[in-house]
């Protein structure tokens, strides 16, 4: 089994584009050997100050793009509810793995 990679995330407010397309994220290996020995040591020291360790990969995200996206919005549409009801009718709440959702629904008042 392969060990999980350690990731470090950075935000940037500097807009980046290539060939007329906006770049909203970038990932690089921290151990990339593109610097000289001293520059690599300086970069490693800076990364340790930011994260407390040297991650295997650093992911840089466009902060403005992420802010504009905001929190995810989840919407339940009629066809989703119909599908959910159909699954529960066919297999039962326990078999469909939705017992907690069914139990959370209030009993119908008569």
Order of alpha helices (4+ residues) and beta strands (2+ residues): beta-beta-beta-beta-alpha-beta-alpha-alpha-alpha
